[in-house]
């Protein structure tokens, strides 16, 4: 007899959304859709049955061969073991492992959500890389900051402190930009309850927001830059905090990072792009473009739709709704990452939010087509 699989109940949670059941990995947040047969199998295994016991029980009720059922159970379990996990935000820090830090020598101040922050950078290189992204929020403070953030990069380790208290640390320095954004969100938006930082670009008009998500290279930044030039307001380029409970997006208006293939598309900003230093992000050359102040959106707006967008010069233009299972697959492909502190509830909230919000797949070979879709969704008459 095979070993009982009662441990599944310790590692997985079953959530029902719109009469469909989903299996959530408690350790990494990965969400798998279950069909009816898989749901029955998981119920029996989570109740403590062995593979053989579950095979016999299902075979008896369905009049199918026990061996065939056993093969189906093994296939399901192998698929679960081989599932692509959602990458967790590195979380290797504790106050005891972080050394006492001196004040970082180079500082700059910013305002996000009416919250004055000062960031002190541990080196000139840190300042050059991160201030270029945060420049649209840069201010000269006439009052003490509400929070002071210290950032250090020791080559093999990144450490971030808030008000002299350890906040984030990781042995993977490539996470620095993302961790600093998480820190800024934590300081500027303490009211966020059911929060998810979505890998997306956000634009708005008429107090309505569209979020464009997809993997790196899908064209999110190029599209949002184009829409801003056409009069849309700007929430953010790469990391958009959303409150899944209230269905609102929150502004994090960093500079827009454009890859080499997009630089020639923005003739009106060639001077700014020429002055912008080339940055490398995951070995890709980037230049930054700062939105104009009149394009910056108010701090929070309702989300009208989530759009899985992809530029493809060789594809036909297409725009169509997607169902929950497709959206779930796409959003996990779009490099969505969970904070281990919220892993117990964020994936469940994500499922229910995805079920409720309008979701679309957008393929376009011309920016004008995507602009037409955005105008239609955010028009004053669209409900």
C-alpha positions as CSV (number, residue, x, y, z in Angstrom):
1,X,0.0,0.0,0.0
2,X,1.3,3.4,-0.9
3,X,2.2,6.0,1.8
4,X,-0.9,8.0,2.8
5,X,-1.0,11.5,1.4
6,X,-2.4,13.3,4.5
7,X,0.6,15.7,4.2
8,X,-1.2,17.3,1.2
9,X,-3.6,18.9,3.7
10,X,-0.6,20.5,5.4
11,X,0.9,21.8,2.1
12,X,-2.2,22.8,0.1
13,X,-5.4,24.7,0.5
14,X,-8.6,24.2,-1.6
15,X,-10.4,27.3,-2.6
16,X,-13.8,27.4,-4.4
17,X,-14.5,30.2,-6.8
18,X,-17.5,30.3,-9.1
19,X,-18.2,26.6,-8.5
20,X,-14.6,25.7,-9.6
21,X,-12.1,24.4,-7.1
22,X,-8.4,25.6,-7.0
23,X,-5.5,24.1,-5.2
24,X,-3.2,26.6,-3.5
25,X,0.3,25.6,-2.5
26,X,0.7,27.0,1.0
27,X,4.5,27.2,0.6
28,X,4.9,29.1,-2.6
29,X,1.5,30.4,-3.5
30,X,1.1,28.5,-6.8
31,X,-2.5,28.1,-7.8
32,X,-3.7,25.1,-9.8
33,X,-7.2,24.7,-11.3
34,X,-8.9,21.4,-10.6
35,X,-11.3,19.7,-12.8
36,X,-14.1,17.6,-11.3
37,X,-12.1,14.4,-11.3
38,X,-9.0,16.0,-9.8
39,X,-11.1,17.6,-7.2
40,X,-12.4,14.2,-6.0
41,X,-8.9,12.8,-5.9
42,X,-7.6,15.7,-3.9
43,X,-10.5,15.4,-1.4
44,X,-9.8,11.8,-0.8
45,X,-6.0,12.3,-0.4
46,X,-6.4,15.2,1.9
47,X,-8.8,13.1,4.0
48,X,-5.8,10.7,4.6
49,X,-6.4,8.0,2.0
50,X,-3.5,6.2,0.4
51,X,-3.3,6.1,-3.4
52,X,-4.5,2.5,-3.4
53,X,-7.5,3.4,-1.1
54,X,-8.5,6.3,-3.2
55,X,-8.1,4.2,-6.4
56,X,-10.5,1.6,-5.1
57,X,-13.0,4.1,-3.8
58,X,-13.2,6.0,-7.1
59,X,-13.2,2.8,-9.2
60,X,-16.1,1.5,-7.2
61,X,-18.2,4.6,-7.6
62,X,-17.4,5.2,-11.3
63,X,-17.2,1.6,-12.6
64,X,-13.7,2.2,-14.0
65,X,-10.6,0.0,-13.7
66,X,-8.6,0.5,-10.5
67,X,-5.3,0.5,-12.4
68,X,-6.5,3.3,-14.6
69,X,-7.6,5.4,-11.6
70,X,-4.3,4.7,-9.9
71,X,-2.4,6.0,-13.0
72,X,-4.5,9.1,-13.0
73,X,-3.8,9.8,-9.4
74,X,0.0,9.4,-9.9
75,X,-0.1,11.7,-12.9
76,X,-1.9,14.3,-10.9
77,X,0.6,14.1,-8.1
78,X,3.5,14.2,-10.5
79,X,2.1,17.3,-12.1
80,X,1.8,19.0,-8.8
81,X,5.4,18.2,-7.9
82,X,6.6,19.6,-11.3
83,X,4.4,22.7,-11.3
84,X,6.1,26.0,-12.0
85,X,6.2,27.9,-8.7
86,X,5.5,31.5,-8.2
87,X,8.8,33.1,-7.3
88,X,8.8,34.4,-3.7
89,X,10.2,37.8,-2.8
90,X,13.5,36.9,-1.0
91,X,13.0,36.9,2.7
92,X,16.3,35.8,4.3
93,X,16.6,38.7,6.8
94,X,16.1,38.9,10.5
95,X,17.2,41.7,12.9
96,X,19.8,39.3,14.3
97,X,21.5,38.7,11.0
98,X,21.9,42.3,10.0
99,X,24.9,44.2,11.1
100,X,24.7,47.6,12.8
101,X,24.7,50.0,9.9
102,X,26.1,53.5,9.6
103,X,24.0,56.2,7.9
104,X,24.2,55.9,4.2
105,X,26.3,58.8,2.8
106,X,24.2,60.0,-0.2
107,X,20.6,61.1,0.2
108,X,17.6,62.3,-1.8
109,X,14.0,63.0,-0.8
110,X,10.7,62.0,-2.5
111,X,7.0,62.4,-2.0
112,X,4.6,59.5,-2.7
113,X,1.0,59.6,-1.6
114,X,1.6,62.9,0.2
115,X,4.2,61.0,2.3
116,X,7.7,62.7,2.5
117,X,10.5,60.1,2.4
118,X,14.2,60.4,2.5
119,X,16.3,57.6,1.0
120,X,20.0,57.4,2.0
121,X,22.1,55.4,-0.5
122,X,25.1,53.5,0.6
123,X,27.1,54.3,-2.6
124,X,27.1,56.6,-5.5
125,X,26.3,53.7,-7.8
126,X,23.2,52.9,-5.8
127,X,22.1,56.5,-6.0
128,X,22.7,56.7,-9.7
129,X,20.7,53.6,-10.5
130,X,17.8,54.1,-8.2
131,X,17.4,57.9,-8.3
132,X,17.0,57.7,-12.1
133,X,13.9,55.6,-11.5
134,X,12.5,57.6,-8.6
135,X,13.2,61.0,-10.2
136,X,9.5,61.8,-11.0
137,X,8.8,61.7,-7.2
138,X,11.9,63.7,-6.2
139,X,11.3,66.9,-4.1
140,X,13.2,69.2,-1.8
141,X,11.5,68.8,1.6
142,X,10.6,71.8,3.7
143,X,9.7,69.5,6.6
144,X,11.3,66.4,8.2
145,X,10.6,63.2,6.3
146,X,8.0,60.8,7.7
147,X,10.4,57.9,7.1
148,X,14.1,57.5,6.4
149,X,15.2,54.5,4.3
150,X,18.8,53.3,4.2
151,X,19.8,51.1,1.3
152,X,23.0,49.1,1.0
153,X,24.4,46.8,-1.6
154,X,27.3,44.7,-0.4
155,X,27.7,42.9,-3.7
156,X,26.4,39.5,-2.5
157,X,23.8,41.0,-0.1
158,X,21.3,43.8,-0.1
159,X,20.0,45.4,3.1
160,X,17.3,48.0,3.6
161,X,16.4,49.7,6.8
162,X,13.4,51.9,7.7
163,X,13.9,54.4,10.5
164,X,17.0,52.5,11.6
165,X,15.1,49.2,11.9
166,X,15.8,46.2,9.6
167,X,13.2,46.0,6.9
168,X,14.4,43.8,4.0
169,X,17.5,41.8,3.2
170,X,18.5,39.2,0.7
171,X,21.5,37.5,-0.6
172,X,20.4,38.1,-4.2
173,X,21.4,41.6,-5.1
174,X,19.4,41.5,-8.4
175,X,16.3,42.1,-6.3
176,X,17.4,45.5,-5.2
177,X,15.1,47.6,-7.3
178,X,12.0,45.5,-6.5
179,X,12.8,45.4,-2.8
180,X,13.2,49.1,-2.6
181,X,9.9,49.6,-4.3
182,X,8.3,47.2,-1.8
183,X,9.8,49.3,1.0
184,X,8.5,52.6,-0.5
185,X,5.0,51.1,-0.9
186,X,5.1,49.9,2.7
187,X,6.0,53.5,3.9
188,X,3.7,55.4,1.5
189,X,0.6,53.2,1.6
190,X,0.3,51.7,5.2
191,X,-3.5,51.5,4.7
192,X,-3.3,48.7,2.1
193,X,-4.9,45.6,3.5
194,X,-5.3,43.1,0.8
195,X,-2.3,44.3,-1.2
196,X,-0.6,42.7,-4.2
197,X,2.2,44.4,-6.1
198,X,1.4,43.5,-9.7
199,X,4.1,43.4,-12.4
200,X,2.2,45.8,-14.6
201,X,2.0,49.3,-16.1
202,X,-1.0,51.5,-15.1
203,X,-2.7,54.3,-16.9
204,X,-6.0,56.1,-16.2
205,X,-8.6,58.5,-17.6
206,X,-11.9,59.7,-16.2
207,X,-11.1,58.3,-12.8
208,X,-10.7,54.8,-14.3
209,X,-7.6,52.6,-14.5
210,X,-6.3,50.0,-16.9
211,X,-3.5,47.7,-15.8
212,X,-1.4,46.1,-18.6
213,X,0.4,43.1,-17.4
214,X,2.6,40.5,-19.0
215,X,6.2,39.1,-18.8
216,X,9.2,41.3,-19.5
217,X,9.4,42.2,-23.1
218,X,5.7,42.2,-23.7
219,X,5.7,46.0,-24.5
220,X,4.0,47.3,-21.3
221,X,6.3,50.3,-20.9
222,X,6.2,51.2,-24.5
223,X,2.5,51.1,-24.6
224,X,2.1,53.1,-21.4
225,X,4.6,55.8,-22.7
226,X,2.5,56.1,-25.9
227,X,-0.7,56.5,-24.0
228,X,0.7,59.1,-21.7
229,X,1.7,61.1,-24.8
230,X,-1.9,60.8,-25.9
231,X,-3.2,62.4,-22.8
232,X,-3.8,59.5,-20.4
233,X,-2.6,59.8,-16.8
234,X,0.2,57.7,-15.4
235,X,0.2,55.4,-12.3
236,X,3.4,53.4,-12.7
237,X,5.5,51.4,-15.1
238,X,6.6,48.2,-13.5
239,X,5.2,47.7,-10.0
240,X,1.6,48.7,-9.3
241,X,0.2,48.2,-5.8
242,X,-3.4,47.1,-5.8
243,X,-5.9,46.7,-3.0
244,X,-7.8,43.6,-4.0
245,X,-10.5,44.2,-1.4
246,X,-11.5,47.7,-2.8
247,X,-10.3,47.0,-6.4
248,X,-8.2,50.1,-6.5
249,X,-4.8,50.8,-8.0
250,X,-2.3,53.0,-6.2
251,X,0.2,55.3,-7.9
252,X,3.9,54.5,-7.8
253,X,5.1,56.9,-10.6
254,X,8.6,55.8,-11.2
255,X,10.4,56.8,-14.4
256,X,9.5,54.5,-17.4
257,X,12.2,52.1,-18.4
258,X,12.4,51.6,-22.2
259,X,14.3,48.9,-23.9
260,X,16.5,49.6,-26.9
261,X,13.8,48.7,-29.5
262,X,11.5,51.4,-28.2
263,X,13.8,54.4,-28.2
264,X,13.1,55.5,-31.7
265,X,9.3,55.5,-31.3
266,X,9.2,58.7,-29.2
267,X,10.4,61.5,-31.4
268,X,9.1,64.2,-29.0
269,X,11.4,62.8,-26.2
270,X,14.6,62.2,-28.2
271,X,16.5,64.9,-26.3
272,X,15.5,63.4,-22.9
273,X,16.4,59.9,-24.1
274,X,19.7,61.1,-25.4
275,X,20.6,62.6,-22.0
276,X,19.4,59.4,-20.2
277,X,22.2,57.1,-19.2
278,X,21.9,53.5,-20.3
279,X,21.0,51.2,-17.4
280,X,21.2,47.5,-17.4
281,X,18.3,45.5,-15.9
282,X,18.7,41.8,-16.0
283,X,21.3,42.3,-18.7
284,X,19.0,44.4,-20.9
285,X,20.0,47.9,-21.8
286,X,17.4,50.5,-20.7
287,X,16.9,54.2,-20.8
288,X,14.4,56.1,-18.5
289,X,11.7,58.5,-19.6
290,X,10.1,60.7,-16.9
291,X,6.3,61.5,-17.3
292,X,5.3,65.1,-17.2
293,X,3.8,66.3,-13.9
294,X,0.4,67.0,-15.5
295,X,0.2,63.3,-16.5
296,X,0.6,62.0,-12.9
297,X,-2.5,60.4,-11.6
298,X,-4.0,60.9,-8.2
299,X,-2.9,58.4,-5.6
300,X,-5.7,55.8,-6.1
301,X,-8.3,55.0,-8.7
302,X,-10.8,52.2,-9.3
303,X,-9.6,49.4,-11.7
304,X,-11.7,49.1,-14.8
305,X,-9.9,46.1,-16.4
306,X,-6.8,43.9,-16.3
307,X,-5.3,43.5,-19.7
308,X,-2.8,40.8,-20.7
309,X,-1.0,42.7,-23.4
310,X,1.5,41.6,-26.0
311,X,3.1,43.5,-28.9
312,X,3.7,41.3,-31.9
313,X,4.6,43.0,-35.2
314,X,3.6,39.9,-37.1
315,X,0.3,39.1,-35.4
316,X,-3.2,40.3,-36.2
317,X,-4.7,42.8,-33.8
318,X,-7.0,41.0,-31.4
319,X,-8.9,41.9,-28.2
320,X,-11.0,39.4,-26.4
321,X,-12.2,38.5,-22.8
322,X,-10.4,35.7,-21.0
323,X,-11.8,33.4,-18.3
324,X,-10.5,32.9,-14.8
325,X,-8.4,29.9,-15.5
326,X,-6.7,31.6,-18.5
327,X,-6.1,34.8,-16.5
328,X,-4.7,32.7,-13.6
329,X,-2.2,31.0,-16.0
330,X,-1.2,34.3,-17.6
331,X,-0.8,36.3,-14.4
332,X,1.5,33.6,-13.0
333,X,3.5,33.8,-16.2
334,X,3.7,37.6,-15.8
335,X,6.2,37.3,-13.0
336,X,3.8,38.0,-10.2
337,X,5.5,37.5,-6.9
338,X,4.2,37.0,-3.4
339,X,5.6,38.3,-0.2
340,X,6.1,35.3,2.2
341,X,4.6,37.4,5.0
342,X,1.2,37.3,3.2
343,X,1.4,33.9,1.5
344,X,-1.4,32.6,3.7
345,X,-4.0,34.9,2.2
346,X,-2.8,36.7,-0.9
347,X,-3.2,33.8,-3.4
348,X,-6.8,33.3,-2.2
349,X,-7.6,37.0,-2.5
350,X,-6.0,37.0,-5.9
351,X,-8.4,34.2,-7.1
352,X,-11.5,36.1,-6.0
353,X,-10.3,39.4,-7.4
354,X,-9.5,37.8,-10.7
355,X,-12.9,36.3,-10.8
356,X,-14.6,39.7,-10.2
357,X,-12.6,42.0,-12.5
358,X,-13.0,42.3,-16.3
359,X,-10.1,40.5,-17.9
360,X,-8.9,40.8,-21.5
361,X,-6.2,39.5,-23.8
362,X,-4.8,42.2,-26.1
363,X,-2.5,41.4,-29.1
364,X,-1.5,44.4,-31.3
365,X,0.9,45.2,-34.1
366,X,0.3,48.9,-33.9
367,X,0.2,51.2,-30.9
368,X,-2.8,53.0,-32.4
369,X,-4.9,49.9,-32.1
370,X,-4.1,49.5,-28.4
371,X,-4.8,53.2,-27.9
372,X,-8.3,52.7,-29.5
373,X,-9.0,49.9,-27.0
374,X,-7.9,51.9,-24.0
375,X,-10.0,54.9,-25.1
376,X,-13.1,52.7,-25.5
377,X,-12.6,51.1,-22.0
378,X,-12.0,54.3,-20.2
379,X,-14.5,56.5,-22.0
380,X,-16.9,58.5,-19.8
381,X,-19.9,56.5,-21.0
382,X,-18.4,53.1,-20.3
383,X,-19.8,51.5,-17.2
